[in-house]
Amino acid sequence: MYTVSAIYHIVHWEPARRRIWRALDHANIFVLIAGTYTPLCFNILSGWVRIALLASIWFLAAAGIVFTLFPYALHVPKWFNALLYILMGWIAILAMPAFLAVLPWAFVLTMIAGGVLYTIGALIYASHWPNPFPRIFGYHEIFHLFVIAGSVAFASCVWIWALTFPRV
């Protein structure tokens, strides 16, 4: 995801190609969210909770990708994808009892911190505020810092707990 995002943001594209790269960048956010959930669900959860959460998150990711790649044909408003990103990010709350049954509170707090960082980033992106130095370091760059921090939190969850968890 970060490679596509970097290419989209670094290169000065003509408008038609820019729309394509923007769609790929935004579609990859759905892949990142679902891809982050996958090792957490697959390695830590078991039974119907694992199946339900994995099926839900990948269904929402697939729907989001379709909505992102074909927004005009499907008449999807711009705010819808942002709402779907946040919904996907917080859906793990439904599985917290299952996670807490086998993992320490540090895991849950790290996940919540990652979710809060992503959500703050989304709110900054949606509101275009704060925007301290618009041409140099504005709301978009601040948004990206929050996304990177959220990614670090979730990567920590995967590396520290999911990959070392004795698979059930």
C-alpha positions as CSV (number, residue, x, y, z in Angstrom):
1,M,0.0,0.0,0.0
2,Y,2.7,2.5,0.9
3,T,4.5,2.0,-2.4
4,V,1.3,2.8,-4.4
5,S,0.7,5.8,-2.1
6,A,4.2,7.1,-2.5
7,I,4.1,6.8,-6.3
8,Y,0.7,8.6,-6.3
9,H,1.9,11.4,-4.1
10,I,5.4,11.9,-5.5
11,V,4.8,11.9,-9.3
12,H,3.0,14.9,-10.9
13,W,0.4,13.0,-13.0
14,E,-1.8,14.3,-15.8
15,P,-5.4,14.4,-14.6
16,A,-6.6,11.1,-16.1
17,R,-3.6,9.2,-14.7
18,R,-3.9,11.0,-11.4
19,R,-7.5,9.7,-11.0
20,I,-6.3,6.2,-11.6
21,W,-3.4,6.4,-9.1
22,R,-5.7,8.1,-6.5
23,A,-8.2,5.3,-6.9
24,L,-5.5,2.7,-6.5
25,D,-4.1,4.5,-3.4
26,H,-7.5,4.7,-1.8
27,A,-8.4,1.1,-2.7
28,N,-5.2,-0.1,-1.1
29,I,-6.3,1.4,2.2
30,F,-9.0,-1.3,2.3
31,V,-6.4,-4.0,1.6
32,L,-4.2,-2.6,4.4
33,I,-7.0,-2.7,6.9
34,A,-8.1,-6.2,6.0
35,G,-4.6,-7.4,5.7
36,T,-3.8,-6.1,9.2
37,Y,-6.8,-8.0,10.6
38,T,-5.9,-11.2,8.9
39,P,-2.9,-12.4,11.0
40,L,-4.6,-11.1,14.1
41,C,-7.8,-13.1,13.4
42,F,-6.1,-16.1,11.9
43,N,-3.4,-16.6,14.5
44,I,-5.2,-15.5,17.6
45,L,-8.9,-16.1,17.3
46,S,-10.7,-19.4,16.8
47,G,-14.1,-20.8,15.9
48,W,-17.0,-18.7,14.8
49,V,-15.4,-15.4,15.9
50,R,-12.4,-15.9,13.6
51,I,-14.6,-16.8,10.7
52,A,-17.1,-14.0,11.3
53,L,-14.5,-11.3,11.7
54,L,-12.4,-12.4,8.7
55,A,-15.4,-12.8,6.5
56,S,-16.8,-9.4,7.5
57,I,-13.5,-7.5,7.1
58,W,-12.7,-9.0,3.7
59,F,-16.3,-8.5,2.5
60,L,-16.1,-4.8,3.5
61,A,-12.7,-4.5,1.9
62,A,-13.9,-6.0,-1.4
63,A,-17.0,-3.7,-1.3
64,G,-14.8,-0.7,-0.6
65,I,-12.4,-1.5,-3.4
66,V,-15.3,-1.8,-5.8
67,F,-16.8,1.5,-4.5
68,T,-13.4,3.2,-4.9
69,L,-12.6,1.9,-8.4
70,F,-16.1,2.6,-9.8
71,P,-17.4,5.6,-7.8
72,Y,-19.2,7.3,-10.7
73,A,-20.9,4.2,-12.0
74,L,-22.1,3.3,-8.5
75,H,-22.9,6.9,-7.5
76,V,-20.9,6.6,-4.2
77,P,-20.4,9.9,-2.3
78,K,-16.8,10.8,-1.3
79,W,-17.5,10.6,2.4
80,F,-18.8,7.0,2.1
81,N,-15.3,5.5,1.8
82,A,-14.0,7.4,4.8
83,L,-16.9,6.1,6.8
84,L,-16.2,2.6,5.6
85,Y,-12.5,2.9,6.5
86,I,-13.4,3.9,10.1
87,L,-16.1,1.2,10.4
88,M,-13.6,-1.4,9.3
89,G,-11.0,-0.1,11.7
90,W,-13.3,-0.3,14.7
91,I,-15.1,-3.5,13.9
92,A,-12.5,-5.4,16.1
93,I,-14.3,-3.9,19.1
94,L,-16.9,-6.7,18.6
95,A,-14.2,-9.3,19.0
96,M,-12.4,-7.7,22.0
97,P,-13.8,-10.3,24.5
98,A,-12.2,-13.1,22.4
99,F,-8.9,-11.2,22.1
100,L,-8.9,-10.4,25.8
101,A,-9.5,-14.1,26.7
102,V,-6.0,-15.0,25.3
103,L,-4.0,-11.8,25.2
104,P,-2.8,-9.1,27.7
105,W,-4.4,-5.7,28.0
106,A,-1.3,-4.2,26.4
107,F,-2.4,-5.8,23.1
108,V,-5.9,-4.2,23.4
109,L,-4.5,-0.9,24.4
110,T,-2.1,-0.9,21.5
111,M,-5.0,-1.8,19.1
112,I,-7.1,1.0,20.5
113,A,-4.2,3.5,20.3
114,G,-3.8,2.5,16.6
115,G,-7.5,2.9,16.0
116,V,-7.5,6.3,17.7
117,L,-4.5,7.5,15.6
118,Y,-6.2,6.3,12.4
119,T,-9.5,8.0,13.4
120,I,-7.8,11.3,14.3
121,G,-6.0,11.2,10.9
122,A,-9.3,10.6,9.1
123,L,-10.9,13.6,11.0
124,I,-8.0,15.8,10.0
125,Y,-8.2,14.7,6.4
126,A,-12.0,15.2,6.3
127,S,-11.9,18.6,8.0
128,H,-8.7,20.0,6.4
129,W,-7.7,21.1,9.8
130,P,-5.2,21.9,11.2
131,N,-3.5,23.3,8.2
132,P,-0.5,25.2,9.6
133,F,1.7,25.7,6.4
134,P,-0.5,24.7,3.5
135,R,2.2,24.6,0.8
136,I,4.9,23.0,3.0
137,F,3.3,21.0,5.8
138,G,-0.4,21.1,5.9
139,Y,-3.4,19.0,6.9
140,H,-2.5,16.3,4.4
141,E,1.0,15.8,5.8
142,I,-0.4,15.7,9.3
143,F,-3.0,13.2,8.3
144,H,-0.2,11.0,6.9
145,L,1.8,11.2,10.1
146,F,-1.2,9.9,12.0
147,V,-1.7,7.1,9.5
148,I,1.9,6.1,9.8
149,A,1.7,6.1,13.6
150,G,-1.5,4.0,13.5
151,S,0.3,1.6,11.2
152,V,3.2,1.3,13.6
153,A,0.7,0.5,16.4
154,F,-1.0,-2.3,14.4
155,A,2.3,-3.6,13.0
156,S,3.4,-3.9,16.6
157,C,0.3,-5.9,17.4
158,V,1.1,-8.3,14.6
159,W,4.8,-8.6,15.3
160,I,4.6,-8.9,19.1
161,W,1.4,-10.9,19.5
162,A,0.0,-12.4,16.4
163,L,3.2,-13.9,14.9
164,T,4.4,-15.3,18.2
165,F,1.0,-16.6,19.3
166,P,0.7,-20.4,19.4
167,R,-1.9,-20.9,16.6
168,V,-5.2,-22.3,17.7
